[in-house]
């Protein structure tokens, strides 16, 4: 990719500015672990929301989203339900409130809050720490690979070199430089530096999104788009089969990609996505940077607002950019990609489009924006994992009376070591692919059942949690090695069943030994679900206690929130492809759902703070200290 002097200057200015901001903010984070990892629970919800949005605005994910919109058209709006993308709706409607009431610092510490400190609870605590650390190492390796490929594609210099007979490719050299720079400001400033730099990164990306949207909208007509796509491409509706035929277009090889994805029976896929999505969303977020933002909020209501703002500020600009790159690729790159035959790489749509259509100056801003997306997501993971090592292992089991300065120093060392391990995985990605797939598939596959029951069932124990996750891990691993050809989501019900069996067996191995801990969890968290015996005992001890009766309202708000989120996905796409009637209809849907959320969710958030027991904001193991005011407070 050719870059002008102006483009290069913008990119270098961005890198220097990020480092300066990270170091400038760093003095706020060295008080104790509470300030280092959670910002002392003093940061406002909209700063955390912007930070969380930046962490989710990763470049690899954007490239993938561009590719599926190119291939599946408006039906691609459903495909992120595989995760599911609307787990964020469950979080802002009620889960963020429940999590923040714990006062915990990490997901593992939350497990102690839920199950106490017995044998089963310790097993659960340890397995969550392992889950969190391995996940972060895997993601660091993933981002190391992605950063190197991205920088090689956009920067004009060849940094390949030979060091003592060891050949270092340009891709690896770029990756090492960016990873090192990001790690420096992350470990130096902790949560404050991460949030401050991610806010800057978010605004750079947002400006880039609207600039690219303007270029695409003024460069392409509706007739050009219609001529480049097959019938049904602009429809969200679908039947049992996908019925999207590219054979009569300039890219007939797209049909082969649809077959290899396994998405031909779209109706079946949708039902499985819905089934998995409900359970995965009720389970709550995995212990990573997303949960860390929730636990960093000042109050339960602000934790909910933080999760809400993540969707509100991110989806429309991001999907405007996605739609822009997709239609530019369809209209102008179709013939070129059609000639690639079976070797077509749809993820090249984004970099090819940047190189061809973005003018000098703006190209530098866009490339700096994508670089910031890499750095923002990377820094979020680097900041999240050391809390598990230092707070949940060293402080809990090894040295609970060390000084704050020692905890901070060990946190910095832990971050650096995790990055080094992740980089080693990245260097050996080719040989470690199968291992990485096993780790992510097994751990995530066994996560759902245990983490649903922990919220809703009074009798569920630490033993049940541990054995449920272990059974799920075994089932997921068996699937990976014995049935690798089956699309993962189709085997999800089997994995869920095995994990559920482990939960039941583990729970009834022994009686409920920590009844007082369970009562304290229920009293502080106030979840709905199957809590009958515990609820009666708590109400007998405290007649003023009011149980949670908001299940129906919460589920209504979840349904409205999913539609509200989907509107923000499809509005910019319909805008870009000139489907104005459908765009106006979805704008009306967005307004109506926003009004419903305002009345039945936002206006009721104050109750979440009023209902919280006194002392809720105190962390379980660490007392927050006063910290000085700054631009983030």
N, C-alpha and C positions, 0 to 999 in steps of 0.2 A: 504494500500500500504506500503510495506517495503522499508525503506530508509537506506542507509549506512551513516556512520559518515561523509563521504566526501560529499554526497548529501545534508545532513542537513547543513553542513558548507557553501556550495555554496549558498543555499537559504538564510541563515541568513546573509552572507556577502553581498548579493544583497540588502536585506532590509536596512541594515546599510548604504551601499553605496548610495542608493537612498535618504535616509534622509540627509546624509552629503552633497550631491550635491545640493539638494533642498535648504538647509539652506545657503550653500556657495554662491549660485547665488542670494539669496533673497535681498541683499542690492541694486541690480539694479532696483528693482521694486517699491520702496517706494517714488518716486518723486511725482506722481500725478496719477489720474485715467488712463491717457493715457499710462503711463509706466506700471501700474499695470495690466491692461487688454489687452493692445495691444503692450506691449514692446516698447512704444514710437515710433512705426513705424520705428524701426531701425534694426530689425532682417532680415537677408538675407533670400531670398526665399527658398533656399535648406534646411535651418534649419527648417523653417516652414513646408516645404513639408515632411520632415522626421517625424516631430512632428505630422502632420495630418495623415500620414500613420500609425504611432503607435497608434493614437487614434482610427483608424478604424480596427486595428488588434485585435479585442476583442476575448476572448476565447470562449464565448457562440456562437458567430457567426461562429467561426472556427469549433466548435463541430457540429453545424447545417450543415455547408457546407460539412463536412466529411460524415454526415449521408445521405445527398441527393445524393452525388456522389456514395456512397455505393448502394443506392436504384435505382437511375435513370441512372447511368453511365454517359456517355458523354452528354446526354441530360440535365443533371443537370446544364451544363454551361449556359443554357437559363433561368433557374428558377430565379436567382437573378435579371432578368429583371423585376420581380414583383415590385421592389422598385421604380425606376429602378436603377441598379448599374451604368448605363452609364450616369446618371445625371452629374457625374464628368466630362465627356467629354464636355457637354454643358458649364460647369463652366470654364474649362480652355480655350475653344475656344473663348468665348466672354463675358460670364456673370461675371467672376471675374474682368475683365477690367471695365465693367459698374458699378459694385458694388464699387470697390475701388476708382473710380473717385468722389464718394460722399464725401469722407473724414469722414464718420460716424464712430462711435464706436460700435454701436449695430444695429441689424435689426430694432428695434423700432425707433431708431434715424434716420435710413434710411427712414422710413415711413414719418417722419417729413420733411425730405429733399424732398421727392416725392410729398406730399400732402399739405405741409404748416402747419399752426397752427389753422385752423378753427375748427368748431364743428365736422365735419365729419372726419377731420384729427386726432383730439384728440381721437375720438372713435376708429379709426383704430390703433392709437398708443397704446391705452390701451389694445385692443384685442390681439395685437402682444406680448405685455409684458406678459399678462396672458398666452398666448400660450407657450411662452418660459419658464416661471417659472414652469408651470404645467408639461411640457414635461421633464424638468430637474428633478423635484421631482419624476416623474414616472421612469425615467432611473436610478436614485440613488437607488430607491427601487429594481429595476430589478438587478442592479449590486450587491446590498447588498445580495440578495438571491443567486446570482451566485457565489460570492466570498466565501460565507460560505460553499456551497456544494463542491466547488473545493478544498478548504483547507482541509475539512474533508476527502476528498478522497485521498489526497496526503500526508498529514502530520500524523505522527504516534501517536500523543498525544491526549488524551481525555480531553478536557477542560470543559466538562459539570460540572455545579455546581448549588448549591441551595443557593439563596440569599434572606434571610428573607421570606422563603416560596415560592419564585418565582423560578421556574426551568429554568435555562439558558442552552440550549443545546450546545453541542460542536460546532455545525454548526454556531449558532448565536454568540458564543464567538469568534470564528475565524473571522467572518465577522466584528464584532465590532473592533477587534484589527487592521485588515487591513484597514478598512475604516477610523479609527482614525489616523493611521500613514499617510495615503495618504492625508487626509484633512489637517494635520499639515503642510506638506511641500507645499501643494497647496496654502493655505491661507497665509502662511508666505512669499512666493516668487512670487505669482501671475503668470503672463504669462511667465516671464523668467524662473522660477522654473519648470513650466509645460513643456515648450519646451525643456529645458536642460535634464530633467529626461526622457522625452519621446524619445529623440534622443538615450540616453543610452539604454532604453528599446527596441527600434527598432533594434539596433544592436545585442542585446542578442537574440531576436526572430529570426532574420535573420540567425545567426550562428546555432541556434537550427533547423531551417528549413532545411538547407543544411546537417546537421549531420543526421537528421532523414531520409532525402532523400537517403543518402548513405547507411544507414542500410537497408532500404526497398528495394532498387535497388539490393543490393548484397544478399538479403535473399529470393527473390522470382523470379521465372522464368515466362516467358510469358505463358507457357503451364499451369502452376498452376492457373494463373489468368483466362485464357480462360475456364478452367474446373469449375471454381467457379461461373461464371456469365451466364445469359441466352443469347440467340442470340439477337443481336441488342444493347447490353449493351455498346459496344465501338463505336457506331455510333452517330453522332450528328444529323443526319437527322431524320425526323419524319413525320407522316401523320396526318390525322384527329384524329386518336386514337393513344395512346402511344404504344400499342402492345409490351409490355415488360412482359413476362410471367416467373415468378420465380418458378412455381409449380414443375419443374423437377430438381431443385437445392437443396442444403443443407438447404436453408432458404426459403421454400415455403411461410412462413408467411409474406414475404415482399409484396405479392400481396394485403393483407389486408391493409397495410400501404398506398399503392398507391390509393386504393379506398377511404380511410378516408381522404387523402389529397385533393381529388377532382380533380386530375390531369389526369384522364383517357382520357378525350378529349383534348389532348395536342395541337392540331391545333387551337381550339377555345381559349384555354388559351394563346397561343402565340399571336394571334391577339389582345386579350384584353390587354396583357402586352405591346404590341407595341403602342396601342391606348393610354393607360394610361401613358406610359413612355414618349411619346413626350410632352404631356401637363405638366406632373409633372416636366420634365427636364427644359422646358422653364420657368416654375414658379420660378426656382432657389432654392437654399438651404433653409431649414428651419432655424430659428434663433437659432443656437447652435454653437458648437465649430468649425464646418466646416466654417461657415460664419465668425466667429471670426478670423480664420487664414487668410482669404481673406482680411478682413479689417485691419489686422496687417501688411500686406506687405508694403514695402517702396514706391512702385509705381504701377500703373495699370499693367504694363508688368510683374513685379515680382509677382503680385497676380496671374496672369495667369500661370506663370512658376511654382509657388508653387502648384497649383492644378494639373498641368501636372505631376510634380515629384511625387505626391502622388501615382498615378497609376504606374508610371514607376518603382519605387523602391519596391512596395509592392506586386504586383500580382504574379510574377513568384516565388519568395520564398514562399509566402503563399500557392499557389496552389501546389507547390512541396510537402509541408508538408501535405496538405489535401489529395493529391493523395497517399502519402506514408501510412498514417494512414488507408485510405480506402482499399487499396489493402492488407495490412497486416491483416485487419479485415476480408476481404472477404476470404482470403486463410486459415487463421489459426483460426479465431473465428466463422466461418460460422456454424459448427456443434453445438457449444455452444449456439449461438443465435437462431438457428433453434429450439432448445429444449424449448425456452421461450414461444412458442406458441403465443397467441394473446397479451401477456404482453411484447413483445419484445420492448426494448428501444434502438433505433439506436444511440442515442447520447452517449451511453456508449462505442461505438466503440473506441473513442479517449482515455479515461482513461484506458480502458482495454488493449489497445495496448501499451500504455506507460508502464504500469506495467509489461507486459509480454516480451517486446522486447527491451526496452531501457536499456543499461548497466549502472552500477553504475558510478557516476561522470557525465556522460552525462545526466543521468536522473535528477540530481540536476540542471543542466543548463537548461534543457527543462522545468522543473517545475518552475524554477525561471523566465524563459521566459514567460510562460503562466500567472504567477502571475504578471509579469510586464505589460502584455497586459491588465489584469483587472485594474491595478492601473493607467495605462496610459489613458485608456478611461474614467475611473472614474474621474481622476483629470481634464481632459479636460472639462467635464460637470460641475464640481464644480467651475471651474474658469470662465465659460461662463455666467452662470445665474445671479450672483450678479451684473454684469454690468447693467442689465435691472432694477434691484431694485434701485440701487444707482444712476445711471446716468439718467435713464428714468422715475423714479418716484420721488425719493427724491430730486435730483438736479433740475429736470425740474419743479416740481410742489410744492415742500415744501421749500427747502432752496437752492436757486441758488447761494448764495454768501458765502457758507461755505468754510473753509480752505481745502487744499488738504489732510492734515493729517486726518481731520475728515472724508472726503470721503473714504480714505483708511481704516480707522478704521471701518466705517460702512460696507464697502465691506467685511472685514474679518468676522464681526458679521453676515452679510447676508449669507455668505458661510456656516458658522457653523449652522445657523438656518435651511437652506435648507437641509443640510446633516441630521440634527436631524429629520426633517419632513420626508425626504426620508427613513430614517432608521425605523421610526415608521410605515410607509407604508410597509416596508419590513418585519417587525415583524408580521404584520397583513395581509400578502399577501393572505392567503387563503380566508379571509373574504372580501378582497378588490379587488379580481380579476375582478369581474364584473364592478366595478367602474373604475378600471384602464383601462380595455378594452374600456369602454365608452369614457373615456377621450382621449385616443390615437386614437381610430377610429373616433370619432366625430371631433376632432381638425384637424387631418391630412386629413380626408375626405373633409373638407370644405376649405382646403388651396389652392387648385390648381387654380380654375377659377380666383379668385381675384388677385393671384400673377402672373398669365400670363398677364392679362389685364394691370397691373400696369406698365409693361415694354413697351407695344406695342400700347396703345390706348391713344390719347391725351385727350379725353373727360372724361376719367375715373376719378372719384373723391374719396375723403376719405369716403364719405357716401356709394358710390358703393362698396368700399373695405370692409367696415364694414358689410353691409347687405349681400354681397356675402359670406363672411365667416360665418355669422350667418345662412343663408339659408343652406349652406353646412353642418353646424353643426347639424341643425334640421334633414336634410335628412339622415345623417350618423347615428344619434341617433335612428331614426325610423327604419333604417335597422337593427341595432344591436339588438333591442328589439322585433321587429315584424318579421323579417326574419333572425334569427341568423344562420339558417342552410345553407344559400347561401354563397358560397365563396365570400369574399369581392370584389375581382377584377371584378367579373361579374356584380356587382351592381354599379360599378364606373361610367358608363355613366349617370345613373339616378341621382347620387349625383352631378356630374358635371353639369347636366342640371339645377337642382334646384339652385345650387350655382350661375350659370350664370344668371338665372332669378333674383336672389337677386342683383347681380352686376348691371344689367340693370335698375331695379326699383330704387335702391339706387342712381345711377348716375343721373337719370333724375328727381329725387325729386326736385332738385333745379338747377339753372344755374351754370356754372363754375365760382365760385367766386374768385378763386386764380390763375388767368391766369398768373400773373407775376411769381409766384412760379413754375408753370408748364413750363414756358419758361426757367427759370433758370435751372430746372432739365434737360430739353432737351438740353440746351446749354452745360452743364457740362458733362452729361452722354453720349450724342450722340448715342442714340439707333436707330435701324431701326424699322419699323412698320408703324402704321397708325397715322402719326403726321402732316399731310398736313397743316392745318391752323396755328399750332404753328411753324412749320418749315418755312413757308412763313414770319411770323412776325419776327422770329429771324433773318432770312437772310435779311430782310428789315432794321432791326436795325443794323446788323453787316454784311456788304457785304462780308467780308472775311471769314465768317463762311461756312464750307463745311459739308453738311449733310452726314450721314452714308449711303454708297452705297454698303456695304459689305455683304448683306444678302446672296447672292448666294455663295460667298466664304465661309462664316461662315457655311452654311448648308453642303457644300462640305466637309469642315474640320470636321464637326460633324460626317458625314457618315464615313469618313476615320478613325476618332478617335475611333468610336465604333468597327470597324473591328480590329484596332490596339489593343484596350483593350481586345477584345475576343481572339486574338492570344496569349496574355500573360496568359490567363486563360487556354487554351487547350494545349499549348506547353508542360508545365511540366506534365500534365496528360498523354498525348500521350507518352512522354518520359518514364514515370514510367510503363506504361502497354506495352511497347515495340512496339507500332505502329509507327515504324520509318519512313515509307513513309509519313504518315499523319503529323508526327511531322516536317519533312523537308519541306513539303508544307506550313505548317503554319509558319515556320521560314522564308520562302521566303515572305509570306504575311506580316509578322512583319517588315521585312527589307524594303519592298516596301512602306508600309503605313508610316513607320518612315521617309523615304525619302520625301514622299508627305507632311507630316506634317512639316518637316524641311523647305521645299520650300514655302509652301502656308500659314503656320501659324507662326512658330518660327521666320523666317527671316523677318516677317512683324510686329513683336511685338513692335519694336522701334516706329512705327507709333502711337501706343496707347499712349505713353508718349508724343510724339511730338504734338499730336492733343489735349491733355488735356489742359484746360484753365489754366492760371496762378492762383496760389493759391489753386490748386486742392488738394494738400496734407494737407491743413489746415483742422483740424476737425471742425465740425459744431459748437460744443459747447466748445471744449477744444483746446487750443493751445499747440502743442507738445513742450516739453522742451528738451534741450540738455542733453544727458546722457553720462556717461563715457563709453569708449570702453571696451569691455570684449570679452570673447571667442566666444560669439554668434554674434558679430557685424563684 
